[in-house]
Amino acid sequence: MCSQLTDPMLPTPYQVLKRVRETKDTFTLTLAPVKGGQGFPFAPGQFNMLYIFGVGEVPISISGDPDRPEKLVHTVRAVGAVSRAICGLKKGDTLGVRGPYGVPWPVKAAPGYDVLVIAGGLGLAPVRPAVYHLLARRPEYGNLELIYGARTPEDLVYRRELSLWRGRFDFRVHVTVDAARNGWRGNVGVVPNLIARARFDPEQTMALVCGPGVMMRFTVQELVNRGLKMENIYVSLERNMKCGLGLCGHCQLGPFFVCKDGPVFPYDRVRDWFLMREV
Amino acid sequence: METLEPVLAAHPFLQGLDPRHLKIIGECASKVNFSAGEFLFREQDEATNFYLINHGRVAVEIFRARRGPVNVQTLREGEAVGWLWFGKPYHWHFDARAVQLTRALALDVKSLMQRCDQDPQLGYELMKRYAHMLAVQFRVAILQLGDMYG
């Protein structure tokens, strides 16, 4: 990316091409460089720093297809001042982009493995590029399973895509919600309970887990109970970030800088810090 | 006369049970079908049966004034519906409704409990499975209460 060659802290102006409402407070934005060009390559699981001029900057995972880097896609939930401002952008509005940063999902090491992609809430956004990557190279992998949970049916993101994925014969998709009103014909229950329904060989399985901390903790526990090796379970961690470059220390987790050493970690590497309440 | 023992033996809830015990449970069991939308039971009904699902899906619902029924859990083949039948006053605390055509084994609770009293080994085996099911339900309830996606 151009800005990286000059000053890594200097954002490149991008324009909103498309804005899609996913849920009541979550939006997916498709961006392109204001000056034109092909965008920049990224790996599944990496993130960008998105800057709203005069408001602030936040780290947001890239949620688009890594094989189509010309379209930069981010899904954002309006939870703070900056993310609310991002969600309020309209087609043609401008924001700053720095990146891509971070360690990606190890999809390139996964051929030959069964792959479980497990996401909760907006955690589906950071793993969606991994799903694109896996499906584009489907014959290289064993069983592929997606387990996705949200609070209610109205909180599910990428509904159209989920239904397309469910229609495939080579990809099993399990969706669950915590509670639903009449009319929902899908599953109601928690994500860790769906792991029992997935088909995988624990010895030869890689799990990519992304979601809220509680969900990840219980999910990892269940995966370990089912025989997965801790080094084959990957978690994506979230921390407040400022520089995105491993300089400022805002995102420090024990000996790690989540922005530079993560956000994706093998569970065995961060286990002690993951379970520590004080950090 | 058709024996239900093979069907009972295949259900995860009863897997590994002694054939002698399966025979006893078979005497309390019957096959039942529920069409989509049909209730297995409703809140406050007497808990006369305990269900082992063989096919289909069942929604566990709580009815809330103004909001109507809220689905709090879905159960499917291999799972059991009705985990409060061991506790007095033997009434259901929620509704259970078939989401789609559902085939199950209904176990007559009174008759089953009588047999458990007569054969404590059977009672212990069932209680172990029941305790495991309760532990799973308890964990699910805690996770749902915790609103993990909040």
Boltz contact constraints between the chains, C-beta under 6 A:
constraints:
  - contact:
      token1: [A, 120]
      token2: [B, 149]
      max_distance: 6.0
  - contact:
      token1: [A, 121]
      token2: [B, 149]
      max_distance: 6.0
  - contact:
      token1: [A, 150]
      token2: [B, 149]
      max_distance: 6.0
  - contact:
      token1: [A, 151]
      token2: [B, 149]
      max_distance: 6.0
  - contact:
      token1: [A, 178]
      token2: [B, 144]
      max_distance: 6.0
  - contact:
      token1: [A, 179]
      token2: [B, 70]
      max_distance: 6.0
  - contact:
      token1: [A, 179]
      token2: [B, 72]
      max_distance: 6.0
  - contact:
      token1: [A, 180]
      token2: [B, 71]
      max_distance: 6.0
  - contact:
      token1: [A, 182]
      token2: [B, 68]
      max_distance: 6.0
  - contact:
      token1: [A, 182]
      token2: [B, 69]
      max_distance: 6.0
  - contact:
      token1: [A, 185]
      token2: [B, 99]
      max_distance: 6.0
  - contact:
      token1: [A, 187]
      token2: [B, 74]
      max_distance: 6.0
  - contact:
      token1: [A, 188]
      token2: [B, 71]
      max_distance: 6.0
  - contact:
      token1: [A, 188]
      token2: [B, 73]
      max_distance: 6.0
  - contact:
      token1: [A, 188]
      token2: [B, 74]
      max_distance: 6.0
  - contact:
      token1: [A, 189]
      token2: [B, 73]
      max_distance: 6.0
  - contact:
      token1: [A, 189]
      token2: [B, 74]
      max_distance: 6.0
  - contact:
      token1: [A, 190]
      token2: [B, 140]
      max_distance: 6.0
  - contact:
      token1: [A, 190]
      token2: [B, 143]
      max_distance: 6.0
  - contact:
      token1: [A, 212]
      token2: [B, 148]
      max_distance: 6.0
  - contact:
      token1: [A, 212]
      token2: [B, 149]
      max_distance: 6.0
  - contact:
      token1: [A, 214]
      token2: [B, 146]
      max_distance: 6.0
  - contact:
      token1: [A, 214]
      token2: [B, 148]
      max_distance: 6.0
  - contact:
      token1: [A, 215]
      token2: [B, 148]
      max_distance: 6.0
